[in-house]
Amino acid sequence: MRWCDDRDRQQIAALRRRFEQYRVAGLTDAPRSGHPRSINDDKVTEVINKTLPTKPANATHWSTTLMATAPD
């Protein structure tokens, strides 16, 4: 792993330990400290399904402003 720096090696080691202990379930995103998420998984899925197959009018890509002002 010559392409890895020390931080990469630490992350890889942590993921290996989690996998050994919890198998595939250990590779999902763990709860984090700090402010809880303000949107749920259903809303994330809705935004992804709306923005990936479409392109906004008069723009090359979606921005957060365009997504916020787009009609439902």
PDB file with SEQRES, HELIX, SHEET and CRYST1 records, atoms N, CA, C and O in Angstrom:
SEQRES   1 A   72  MET ARG TRP CYS ASP ASP ARG ASP ARG GLN GLN ILE ALA          
SEQRES   2 A   72  ALA LEU ARG ARG ARG PHE GLU GLN TYR ARG VAL ALA GLY          
SEQRES   3 A   72  LEU THR ASP ALA PRO ARG SER GLY HIS PRO ARG SER ILE          
SEQRES   4 A   72  ASN ASP ASP LYS VAL THR GLU VAL ILE ASN LYS THR LEU          
SEQRES   5 A   72  PRO THR LYS PRO ALA ASN ALA THR HIS TRP SER THR THR          
SEQRES   6 A   72  LEU MET ALA THR ALA PRO ASP                                  
HELIX    1 AA1 ASP A    6  TYR A   22  1                                  17    
HELIX    2 AA2 ARG A   23  LEU A   27  5                                   5    
HELIX    3 AA3 ASP A   41  THR A   51  1                                  11    
HELIX    4 AA4 THR A   64  THR A   69  1                                   6    
CRYST1    1.000    1.000    1.000  90.00  90.00  90.00 P 1           1          
ATOM      1  N   MET A   1       0.824  -1.184   0.000  1.00  0.00           N  
ATOM      2  CA  MET A   1       0.000   0.000   0.000  1.00  0.00           C  
ATOM      3  C   MET A   1       0.872   1.253   0.000  1.00  0.00           C  
ATOM      4  O   MET A   1       0.736   2.110   0.873  1.00  0.00           O  
ATOM      5  N   ARG A   2       1.734   1.352  -0.944  1.00  0.00           N  
ATOM      6  CA  ARG A   2       2.647   2.487  -1.023  1.00  0.00           C  
ATOM      7  C   ARG A   2       1.907   3.787  -1.302  1.00  0.00           C  
ATOM      8  O   ARG A   2       2.415   4.860  -0.976  1.00  0.00           O  
ATOM      9  N   TRP A   3       0.719   3.719  -1.896  1.00  0.00           N  
ATOM     10  CA  TRP A   3      -0.026   4.919  -2.263  1.00  0.00           C  
ATOM     11  C   TRP A   3      -0.754   5.519  -1.076  1.00  0.00           C  
ATOM     12  O   TRP A   3      -1.291   6.621  -1.190  1.00  0.00           O  
ATOM     13  N   CYS A   4      -0.792   4.832   0.061  1.00  0.00           N  
ATOM     14  CA  CYS A   4      -1.516   5.303   1.243  1.00  0.00           C  
ATOM     15  C   CYS A   4      -0.620   6.148   2.134  1.00  0.00           C  
ATOM     16  O   CYS A   4       0.565   5.857   2.296  1.00  0.00           O  
ATOM     17  N   ASP A   5      -1.197   7.197   2.710  1.00  0.00           N  
ATOM     18  CA  ASP A   5      -0.471   7.887   3.762  1.00  0.00           C  
ATOM     19  C   ASP A   5      -0.936   7.319   5.107  1.00  0.00           C  
ATOM     20  O   ASP A   5      -1.777   6.420   5.138  1.00  0.00           O  
ATOM     21  N   ASP A   6      -0.402   7.829   6.204  1.00  0.00           N  
ATOM     22  CA  ASP A   6      -0.716   7.267   7.523  1.00  0.00           C  
ATOM     23  C   ASP A   6      -2.204   7.365   7.856  1.00  0.00           C  
ATOM     24  O   ASP A   6      -2.761   6.451   8.465  1.00  0.00           O  
ATOM     25  N   ARG A   7      -2.852   8.464   7.461  1.00  0.00           N  
ATOM     26  CA  ARG A   7      -4.275   8.622   7.753  1.00  0.00           C  
ATOM     27  C   ARG A   7      -5.088   7.577   6.993  1.00  0.00           C  
ATOM     28  O   ARG A   7      -6.032   7.012   7.545  1.00  0.00           O  
ATOM     29  N   ASP A   8      -4.740   7.314   5.746  1.00  0.00           N  
ATOM     30  CA  ASP A   8      -5.418   6.273   4.971  1.00  0.00           C  
ATOM     31  C   ASP A   8      -5.256   4.916   5.638  1.00  0.00           C  
ATOM     32  O   ASP A   8      -6.213   4.147   5.732  1.00  0.00           O  
ATOM     33  N   ARG A   9      -4.055   4.623   6.098  1.00  0.00           N  
ATOM     34  CA  ARG A   9      -3.802   3.335   6.760  1.00  0.00           C  
ATOM     35  C   ARG A   9      -4.623   3.204   8.034  1.00  0.00           C  
ATOM     36  O   ARG A   9      -5.137   2.126   8.331  1.00  0.00           O  
ATOM     37  N   GLN A  10      -4.750   4.288   8.787  1.00  0.00           N  
ATOM     38  CA  GLN A  10      -5.562   4.264  10.009  1.00  0.00           C  
ATOM     39  C   GLN A  10      -7.027   4.005   9.673  1.00  0.00           C  
ATOM     40  O   GLN A  10      -7.694   3.228  10.355  1.00  0.00           O  
ATOM     41  N   GLN A  11      -7.527   4.651   8.628  1.00  0.00           N  
ATOM     42  CA  GLN A  11      -8.918   4.461   8.222  1.00  0.00           C  
ATOM     43  C   GLN A  11      -9.149   3.032   7.746  1.00  0.00           C  
ATOM     44  O   GLN A  11     -10.161   2.420   8.088  1.00  0.00           O  
ATOM     45  N   ILE A  12      -8.227   2.503   6.966  1.00  0.00           N  
ATOM     46  CA  ILE A  12      -8.341   1.128   6.474  1.00  0.00           C  
ATOM     47  C   ILE A  12      -8.331   0.157   7.649  1.00  0.00           C  
ATOM     48  O   ILE A  12      -9.119  -0.789   7.672  1.00  0.00           O  
ATOM     49  N   ALA A  13      -7.454   0.375   8.622  1.00  0.00           N  
ATOM     50  CA  ALA A  13      -7.386  -0.500   9.793  1.00  0.00           C  
ATOM     51  C   ALA A  13      -8.686  -0.433  10.586  1.00  0.00           C  
ATOM     52  O   ALA A  13      -9.170  -1.462  11.059  1.00  0.00           O  
ATOM     53  N   ALA A  14      -9.258   0.761  10.739  1.00  0.00           N  
ATOM     54  CA  ALA A  14     -10.517   0.899  11.470  1.00  0.00           C  
ATOM     55  C   ALA A  14     -11.647   0.167  10.742  1.00  0.00           C  
ATOM     56  O   ALA A  14     -12.457  -0.510  11.375  1.00  0.00           O  
ATOM     57  N   LEU A  15     -11.700   0.301   9.423  1.00  0.00           N  
ATOM     58  CA  LEU A  15     -12.742  -0.388   8.656  1.00  0.00           C  
ATOM     59  C   LEU A  15     -12.583  -1.901   8.740  1.00  0.00           C  
ATOM     60  O   LEU A  15     -13.574  -2.627   8.824  1.00  0.00           O  
ATOM     61  N   ARG A  16     -11.354  -2.375   8.719  1.00  0.00           N  
ATOM     62  CA  ARG A  16     -11.119  -3.818   8.848  1.00  0.00           C  
ATOM     63  C   ARG A  16     -11.584  -4.327  10.207  1.00  0.00           C  
ATOM     64  O   ARG A  16     -12.218  -5.378  10.295  1.00  0.00           O  
ATOM     65  N   ARG A  17     -11.266  -3.575  11.275  1.00  0.00           N  
ATOM     66  CA  ARG A  17     -11.716  -3.982  12.615  1.00  0.00           C  
ATOM     67  C   ARG A  17     -13.243  -4.017  12.698  1.00  0.00           C  
ATOM     68  O   ARG A  17     -13.819  -4.958  13.243  1.00  0.00           O  
ATOM     69  N   ARG A  18     -13.895  -2.979  12.151  1.00  0.00           N  
ATOM     70  CA  ARG A  18     -15.363  -2.955  12.171  1.00  0.00           C  
ATOM     71  C   ARG A  18     -15.935  -4.120  11.381  1.00  0.00           C  
ATOM     72  O   ARG A  18     -16.923  -4.727  11.795  1.00  0.00           O  
ATOM     73  N   PHE A  19     -15.321  -4.436  10.245  1.00  0.00           N  
ATOM     74  CA  PHE A  19     -15.804  -5.550   9.435  1.00  0.00           C  
ATOM     75  C   PHE A  19     -15.616  -6.869  10.173  1.00  0.00           C  
ATOM     76  O   PHE A  19     -16.513  -7.712  10.168  1.00  0.00           O  
ATOM     77  N   GLU A  20     -14.458  -7.060  10.810  1.00  0.00           N  
ATOM     78  CA  GLU A  20     -14.219  -8.296  11.554  1.00  0.00           C  
ATOM     79  C   GLU A  20     -15.234  -8.475  12.680  1.00  0.00           C  
ATOM     80  O   GLU A  20     -15.680  -9.590  12.950  1.00  0.00           O  
ATOM     81  N   GLN A  21     -15.593  -7.382  13.330  1.00  0.00           N  
ATOM     82  CA  GLN A  21     -16.515  -7.473  14.464  1.00  0.00           C  
ATOM     83  C   GLN A  21     -17.968  -7.566  14.021  1.00  0.00           C  
ATOM     84  O   GLN A  21     -18.721  -8.373  14.568  1.00  0.00           O  
ATOM     85  N   TYR A  22     -18.383  -6.758  13.040  1.00  0.00           N  
ATOM     86  CA  TYR A  22     -19.809  -6.650  12.680  1.00  0.00           C  
ATOM     87  C   TYR A  22     -20.139  -7.162  11.290  1.00  0.00           C  
ATOM     88  O   TYR A  22     -21.301  -7.147  10.885  1.00  0.00           O  
ATOM     89  N   ARG A  23     -19.116  -7.622  10.542  1.00  0.00           N  
ATOM     90  CA  ARG A  23     -19.288  -8.056   9.154  1.00  0.00           C  
ATOM     91  C   ARG A  23     -19.809  -6.885   8.314  1.00  0.00           C  
ATOM     92  O   ARG A  23     -19.427  -5.743   8.569  1.00  0.00           O  
ATOM     93  N   VAL A  24     -20.661  -7.132   7.328  1.00  0.00           N  
ATOM     94  CA  VAL A  24     -21.094  -6.081   6.395  1.00  0.00           C  
ATOM     95  C   VAL A  24     -21.846  -4.958   7.121  1.00  0.00           C  
ATOM     96  O   VAL A  24     -21.729  -3.792   6.743  1.00  0.00           O  
ATOM     97  N   ALA A  25     -22.611  -5.301   8.151  1.00  0.00           N  
ATOM     98  CA  ALA A  25     -23.364  -4.280   8.890  1.00  0.00           C  
ATOM     99  C   ALA A  25     -22.432  -3.234   9.510  1.00  0.00           C  
ATOM    100  O   ALA A  25     -22.852  -2.099   9.739  1.00  0.00           O  
ATOM    101  N   GLY A  26     -21.195  -3.593   9.780  1.00  0.00           N  
ATOM    102  CA  GLY A  26     -20.248  -2.653  10.361  1.00  0.00           C  
ATOM    103  C   GLY A  26     -19.714  -1.631   9.384  1.00  0.00           C  
ATOM    104  O   GLY A  26     -19.076  -0.662   9.794  1.00  0.00           O  
ATOM    105  N   LEU A  27     -19.958  -1.824   8.109  1.00  0.00           N  
ATOM    106  CA  LEU A  27     -19.444  -0.899   7.100  1.00  0.00           C  
ATOM    107  C   LEU A  27     -20.404   0.244   6.802  1.00  0.00           C  
ATOM    108  O   LEU A  27     -20.050   1.166   6.068  1.00  0.00           O  
ATOM    109  N   THR A  28     -21.612   0.203   7.357  1.00  0.00           N  
ATOM    110  CA  THR A  28     -22.548   1.308   7.149  1.00  0.00           C  
ATOM    111  C   THR A  28     -22.089   2.510   7.957  1.00  0.00           C  
ATOM    112  O   THR A  28     -21.241   2.388   8.841  1.00  0.00           O  
ATOM    113  N   ASP A  29     -22.647   3.659   7.655  1.00  0.00           N  
ATOM    114  CA  ASP A  29     -22.258   4.885   8.325  1.00  0.00           C  
ATOM    115  C   ASP A  29     -22.699   4.841   9.783  1.00  0.00           C  
ATOM    116  O   ASP A  29     -23.879   4.643  10.071  1.00  0.00           O  
ATOM    117  N   ALA A  30     -21.777   5.022  10.681  1.00  0.00           N  
ATOM    118  CA  ALA A  30     -22.072   4.995  12.118  1.00  0.00           C  
ATOM    119  C   ALA A  30     -22.641   6.343  12.560  1.00  0.00           C  
ATOM    120  O   ALA A  30     -22.367   7.367  11.934  1.00  0.00           O  
ATOM    121  N   PRO A  31     -23.427   6.348  13.630  1.00  0.00           N  
ATOM    122  CA  PRO A  31     -23.921   7.631  14.160  1.00  0.00           C  
ATOM    123  C   PRO A  31     -22.744   8.533  14.523  1.00  0.00           C  
ATOM    124  O   PRO A  31     -21.699   8.065  14.976  1.00  0.00           O  
ATOM    125  N   ARG A  32     -22.933   9.806  14.320  1.00  0.00           N  
ATOM    126  CA  ARG A  32     -21.863  10.765  14.575  1.00  0.00           C  
ATOM    127  C   ARG A  32     -22.249  11.701  15.710  1.00  0.00           C  
ATOM    128  O   ARG A  32     -23.428  11.889  16.008  1.00  0.00           O  
ATOM    129  N   SER A  33     -21.253  12.272  16.326  1.00  0.00           N  
ATOM    130  CA  SER A  33     -21.523  13.260  17.366  1.00  0.00           C  
ATOM    131  C   SER A  33     -21.938  14.572  16.711  1.00  0.00           C  
ATOM    132  O   SER A  33     -21.754  14.765  15.509  1.00  0.00           O  
ATOM    133  N   GLY A  34     -22.489  15.451  17.500  1.00  0.00           N  
ATOM    134  CA  GLY A  34     -22.876  16.754  16.973  1.00  0.00           C  
ATOM    135  C   GLY A  34     -24.359  16.853  16.692  1.00  0.00           C  
ATOM    136  O   GLY A  34     -25.153  16.024  17.136  1.00  0.00           O  
ATOM    137  N   HIS A  35     -24.715  17.879  15.948  1.00  0.00           N  
ATOM    138  CA  HIS A  35     -26.111  18.161  15.634  1.00  0.00           C  
ATOM    139  C   HIS A  35     -26.700  17.012  14.814  1.00  0.00           C  
ATOM    140  O   HIS A  35     -26.075  16.551  13.859  1.00  0.00           O  
ATOM    141  N   PRO A  36     -27.910  16.542  15.183  1.00  0.00           N  
ATOM    142  CA  PRO A  36     -28.521  15.466  14.393  1.00  0.00           C  
ATOM    143  C   PRO A  36     -28.908  15.942  13.000  1.00  0.00           C  
ATOM    144  O   PRO A  36     -29.082  17.138  12.769  1.00  0.00           O  
ATOM    145  N   ARG A  37     -29.042  15.003  12.083  1.00  0.00           N  
ATOM    146  CA  ARG A  37     -29.433  15.345  10.713  1.00  0.00           C  
ATOM    147  C   ARG A  37     -30.783  16.045  10.699  1.00  0.00           C  
ATOM    148  O   ARG A  37     -31.669  15.727  11.493  1.00  0.00           O  
ATOM    149  N   SER A  38     -30.928  16.991   9.800  1.00  0.00           N  
ATOM    150  CA  SER A  38     -32.191  17.724   9.709  1.00  0.00           C  
ATOM    151  C   SER A  38     -33.122  17.119   8.664  1.00  0.00           C  
ATOM    152  O   SER A  38     -34.290  17.500   8.595  1.00  0.00           O  
ATOM    153  N   ILE A  39     -32.634  16.186   7.852  1.00  0.00           N  
ATOM    154  CA  ILE A  39     -33.487  15.500   6.883  1.00  0.00           C  
ATOM    155  C   ILE A  39     -33.316  13.994   7.049  1.00  0.00           C  
ATOM    156  O   ILE A  39     -32.267  13.523   7.487  1.00  0.00           O  
ATOM    157  N   ASN A  40     -34.347  13.253   6.698  1.00  0.00           N  
ATOM    158  CA  ASN A  40     -34.288  11.801   6.866  1.00  0.00           C  
ATOM    159  C   ASN A  40     -33.904  11.118   5.550  1.00  0.00           C  
ATOM    160  O   ASN A  40     -33.771  11.768   4.513  1.00  0.00           O  
ATOM    161  N   ASP A  41     -33.733   9.814   5.616  1.00  0.00           N  
ATOM    162  CA  ASP A  41     -33.316   9.052   4.428  1.00  0.00           C  
ATOM    163  C   ASP A  41     -34.330   9.140   3.297  1.00  0.00           C  
ATOM    164  O   ASP A  41     -33.946   9.146   2.127  1.00  0.00           O  
ATOM    165  N   ASP A  42     -35.623   9.210   3.626  1.00  0.00           N  
ATOM    166  CA  ASP A  42     -36.648   9.308   2.581  1.00  0.00           C  
ATOM    167  C   ASP A  42     -36.503  10.604   1.782  1.00  0.00           C  
ATOM    168  O   ASP A  42     -36.664  10.601   0.562  1.00  0.00           O  
ATOM    169  N   LYS A  43     -36.202  11.708   2.462  1.00  0.00           N  
ATOM    170  CA  LYS A  43     -36.024  12.990   1.774  1.00  0.00           C  
ATOM    171  C   LYS A  43     -34.763  12.962   0.905  1.00  0.00           C  
ATOM    172  O   LYS A  43     -34.765  13.495  -0.205  1.00  0.00           O  
ATOM    173  N   VAL A  44     -33.698  12.350   1.401  1.00  0.00           N  
ATOM    174  CA  VAL A  44     -32.469  12.225   0.610  1.00  0.00           C  
ATOM    175  C   VAL A  44     -32.759  11.440  -0.665  1.00  0.00           C  
ATOM    176  O   VAL A  44     -32.341  11.839  -1.752  1.00  0.00           O  
ATOM    177  N   THR A  45     -33.477  10.320  -0.532  1.00  0.00           N  
ATOM    178  CA  THR A  45     -33.834   9.504  -1.692  1.00  0.00           C  
ATOM    179  C   THR A  45     -34.686  10.302  -2.673  1.00  0.00           C  
ATOM    180  O   THR A  45     -34.489  10.212  -3.885  1.00  0.00           O  
ATOM    181  N   GLU A  46     -35.631  11.080  -2.155  1.00  0.00           N  
ATOM    182  CA  GLU A  46     -36.498  11.893  -3.015  1.00  0.00           C  
ATOM    183  C   GLU A  46     -35.689  12.903  -3.824  1.00  0.00           C  
ATOM    184  O   GLU A  46     -35.922  13.070  -5.021  1.00  0.00           O  
ATOM    185  N   VAL A  47     -34.745  13.572  -3.181  1.00  0.00           N  
ATOM    186  CA  VAL A  47     -33.919  14.565  -3.876  1.00  0.00           C  
ATOM    187  C   VAL A  47     -33.055  13.900  -4.937  1.00  0.00           C  
ATOM    188  O   VAL A  47     -32.927  14.416  -6.048  1.00  0.00           O  
ATOM    189  N   ILE A  48     -32.465  12.760  -4.603  1.00  0.00           N  
ATOM    190  CA  ILE A  48     -31.620  12.048  -5.568  1.00  0.00           C  
ATOM    191  C   ILE A  48     -32.445  11.605  -6.771  1.00  0.00           C  
ATOM    192  O   ILE A  48     -32.026  11.782  -7.915  1.00  0.00           O  
ATOM    193  N   ASN A  49     -33.606  11.033  -6.516  1.00  0.00           N  
ATOM    194  CA  ASN A  49     -34.457  10.562  -7.617  1.00  0.00           C  
ATOM    195  C   ASN A  49     -34.982  11.700  -8.478  1.00  0.00           C  
ATOM    196  O   ASN A  49     -35.274  11.501  -9.657  1.00  0.00           O  
ATOM    197  N   LYS A  50     -35.104  12.880  -7.908  1.00  0.00           N  
ATOM    198  CA  LYS A  50     -35.592  14.031  -8.672  1.00  0.00           C  
ATOM    199  C   LYS A  50     -34.476  14.669  -9.502  1.00  0.00           C  
ATOM    200  O   LYS A  50     -34.712  15.109 -10.627  1.00  0.00           O  
ATOM    201  N   THR A  51     -33.276  14.718  -8.955  1.00  0.00           N  
ATOM    202  CA  THR A  51     -32.214  15.483  -9.614  1.00  0.00           C  
ATOM    203  C   THR A  51     -31.334  14.674 -10.552  1.00  0.00           C  
ATOM    204  O   THR A  51     -30.828  15.229 -11.528  1.00  0.00           O  
ATOM    205  N   LEU A  52     -31.133  13.404 -10.301  1.00  0.00           N  
ATOM    206  CA  LEU A  52     -30.235  12.639 -11.173  1.00  0.00           C  
ATOM    207  C   LEU A  52     -30.757  12.471 -12.597  1.00  0.00           C  
ATOM    208  O   LEU A  52     -29.991  12.672 -13.540  1.00  0.00           O  
ATOM    209  N   PRO A  53     -32.030  12.111 -12.798  1.00  0.00           N  
ATOM    210  CA  PRO A  53     -32.477  11.887 -14.182  1.00  0.00           C  
ATOM    211  C   PRO A  53     -32.872  13.162 -14.931  1.00  0.00           C  
ATOM    212  O   PRO A  53     -33.184  13.102 -16.120  1.00  0.00           O  
ATOM    213  N   THR A  54     -32.862  14.308 -14.256  1.00  0.00           N  
ATOM    214  CA  THR A  54     -33.305  15.546 -14.907  1.00  0.00           C  
ATOM    215  C   THR A  54     -32.210  16.602 -14.843  1.00  0.00           C  
ATOM    216  O   THR A  54     -31.230  16.475 -14.109  1.00  0.00           O  
ATOM    217  N   LYS A  55     -32.413  17.644 -15.635  1.00  0.00           N  
ATOM    218  CA  LYS A  55     -31.522  18.794 -15.616  1.00  0.00           C  
ATOM    219  C   LYS A  55     -32.407  20.028 -15.478  1.00  0.00           C  
ATOM    220  O   LYS A  55     -33.455  20.091 -16.122  1.00  0.00           O  
ATOM    221  N   PRO A  56     -32.032  20.994 -14.677  1.00  0.00           N  
ATOM    222  CA  PRO A  56     -32.873  22.178 -14.509  1.00  0.00           C  
ATOM    223  C   PRO A  56     -32.930  23.009 -15.787  1.00  0.00           C  
ATOM    224  O   PRO A  56     -32.008  22.981 -16.602  1.00  0.00           O  
ATOM    225  N   ALA A  57     -34.015  23.738 -15.947  1.00  0.00           N  
ATOM    226  CA  ALA A  57     -34.163  24.616 -17.112  1.00  0.00           C  
ATOM    227  C   ALA A  57     -33.101  25.711 -17.059  1.00  0.00           C  
ATOM    228  O   ALA A  57     -32.845  26.283 -15.999  1.00  0.00           O  
ATOM    229  N   ASN A  58     -32.498  25.994 -18.178  1.00  0.00           N  
ATOM    230  CA  ASN A  58     -31.508  27.068 -18.317  1.00  0.00           C  
ATOM    231  C   ASN A  58     -30.296  26.914 -17.393  1.00  0.00           C  
ATOM    232  O   ASN A  58     -29.724  27.909 -16.948  1.00  0.00           O  
ATOM    233  N   ALA A  59     -29.912  25.681 -17.108  1.00  0.00           N  
ATOM    234  CA  ALA A  59     -28.723  25.440 -16.284  1.00  0.00           C  
ATOM    235  C   ALA A  59     -28.093  24.115 -16.694  1.00  0.00           C  
ATOM    236  O   ALA A  59     -28.755  23.254 -17.273  1.00  0.00           O  
ATOM    237  N   THR A  60     -26.810  23.963 -16.388  1.00  0.00           N  
ATOM    238  CA  THR A  60     -26.116  22.731 -16.760  1.00  0.00           C  
ATOM    239  C   THR A  60     -26.179  21.666 -15.673  1.00  0.00           C  
ATOM    240  O   THR A  60     -25.983  20.481 -15.943  1.00  0.00           O  
ATOM    241  N   HIS A  61     -26.453  22.095 -14.438  1.00  0.00           N  
ATOM    242  CA  HIS A  61     -26.509  21.150 -13.321  1.00  0.00           C  
ATOM    243  C   HIS A  61     -27.355  21.750 -12.204  1.00  0.00           C  
ATOM    244  O   HIS A  61     -27.660  22.943 -12.201  1.00  0.00           O  
ATOM    245  N   TRP A  62     -27.722  20.901 -11.264  1.00  0.00           N  
ATOM    246  CA  TRP A  62     -28.502  21.344 -10.106  1.00  0.00           C  
ATOM    247  C   TRP A  62     -27.589  22.010  -9.082  1.00  0.00           C  
ATOM    248  O   TRP A  62     -26.489  21.531  -8.809  1.00  0.00           O  
ATOM    249  N   SER A  63     -28.055  23.106  -8.527  1.00  0.00           N  
ATOM    250  CA  SER A  63     -27.384  23.734  -7.392  1.00  0.00           C  
ATOM    251  C   SER A  63     -28.338  23.629  -6.203  1.00  0.00           C  
ATOM    252  O   SER A  63     -29.507  23.282  -6.370  1.00  0.00           O  
ATOM    253  N   THR A  64     -27.845  23.925  -5.024  1.00  0.00           N  
ATOM    254  CA  THR A  64     -28.740  23.885  -3.857  1.00  0.00           C  
ATOM    255  C   THR A  64     -29.851  24.928  -3.996  1.00  0.00           C  
ATOM    256  O   THR A  64     -30.980  24.692  -3.565  1.00  0.00           O  
ATOM    257  N   THR A  65     -29.540  26.064  -4.587  1.00  0.00           N  
ATOM    258  CA  THR A  65     -30.557  27.106  -4.781  1.00  0.00           C  
ATOM    259  C   THR A  65     -31.630  26.632  -5.747  1.00  0.00           C  
ATOM    260  O   THR A  65     -32.819  26.816  -5.486  1.00  0.00           O  
ATOM    261  N   LEU A  66     -31.230  26.024  -6.865  1.00  0.00           N  
ATOM    262  CA  LEU A  66     -32.212  25.524  -7.820  1.00  0.00           C  
ATOM    263  C   LEU A  66     -33.058  24.404  -7.228  1.00  0.00           C  
ATOM    264  O   LEU A  66     -34.261  24.336  -7.481  1.00  0.00           O  
ATOM    265  N   MET A  67     -32.437  23.525  -6.441  1.00  0.00           N  
ATOM    266  CA  MET A  67     -33.200  22.438  -5.819  1.00  0.00           C  
ATOM    267  C   MET A  67     -34.214  23.005  -4.830  1.00  0.00           C  
ATOM    268  O   MET A  67     -35.335  22.505  -4.732  1.00  0.00           O  
ATOM    269  N   ALA A  68     -33.818  24.056  -4.093  1.00  0.00           N  
ATOM    270  CA  ALA A  68     -34.715  24.647  -3.094  1.00  0.00           C  
ATOM    271  C   ALA A  68     -35.903  25.339  -3.736  1.00  0.00           C  
ATOM    272  O   ALA A  68     -36.987  25.387  -3.155  1.00  0.00           O  
ATOM    273  N   THR A  69     -35.703  25.879  -4.940  1.00  0.00           N  
ATOM    274  CA  THR A  69     -36.784  26.630  -5.585  1.00  0.00           C  
ATOM    275  C   THR A  69     -37.570  25.800  -6.594  1.00  0.00           C  
ATOM    276  O   THR A  69     -38.561  26.279  -7.146  1.00  0.00           O  
ATOM    277  N   ALA A  70     -37.146  24.576  -6.839  1.00  0.00           N  
ATOM    278  CA  ALA A  70     -37.834  23.717  -7.810  1.00  0.00           C  
ATOM    279  C   ALA A  70     -39.210  23.320  -7.278  1.00  0.00           C  
ATOM    280  O   ALA A  70     -39.359  23.030  -6.091  1.00  0.00           O  
ATOM    281  N   PRO A  71     -40.204  23.308  -8.148  1.00  0.00           N  
ATOM    282  CA  PRO A  71     -41.534  22.869  -7.692  1.00  0.00           C  
ATOM    283  C   PRO A  71     -41.522  21.378  -7.379  1.00  0.00           C  
ATOM    284  O   PRO A  71     -40.762  20.609  -7.968  1.00  0.00           O  
ATOM    285  N   ASP A  72     -42.375  20.989  -6.447  1.00  0.00           N  
ATOM    286  CA  ASP A  72     -42.460  19.575  -6.067  1.00  0.00           C  
ATOM    287  C   ASP A  72     -43.068  18.807  -7.150  1.00  0.00           C  
ATOM    288  O   ASP A  72     -43.231  17.593  -7.029  1.00  0.00           O  
TER     289      ASP A  72                                                      
END                                                                             
